Amino acid sequence: MVRVLLKFRGKTVTQPVTSQVILEQRVPINILAASIDQSGGEILAEIPDQSAQKVIESFKAKGVEVKVGELIVVDKERCVDCGACYSLCPVNAITIDEEYKVNFDGNKCLGSTCGLCVDACPFRAITLVR
């Protein structure tokens, strides 16, 4: 699965763009998180690997900004494994192992639709990819 961040702005918010893409491309899209209102918003979604490119192009053709790639980046040189981010993660994407090292699971992370770990880090070792 390819994880994408779909950013809706302007008139794309008032259109059923996501359902149109699903119906046109005949591809199931797993919506992991969404935050949308009248002014805009974002959807974090997973798309099957074999269909990712055509679905991404379809969203772009409808005026949706599509971001593919890592959702958070951890600077291991700045991270001191303090765990300040650990308890705030709503999807358990951050764990602490038996050696008290903080680990991040990008497959579970909600990225910019959440971002609680970024604000919690006192060393600014975590950044969101936008």
Buried (B, 14 or more C-beta within 10 A) or exposed (E): EBBBBBBBEEEBBEBEBBEEBBEEBEBEBEEBBBBBEEEBBBBBBBBEEEBBEEBBEBBEEBEBBBBEEBBBBBEEEEBEBBEBBBEBBEEEBBEBEEEEEBEBEBEBBBBBBBBBBBEBBEEEBBBBEE
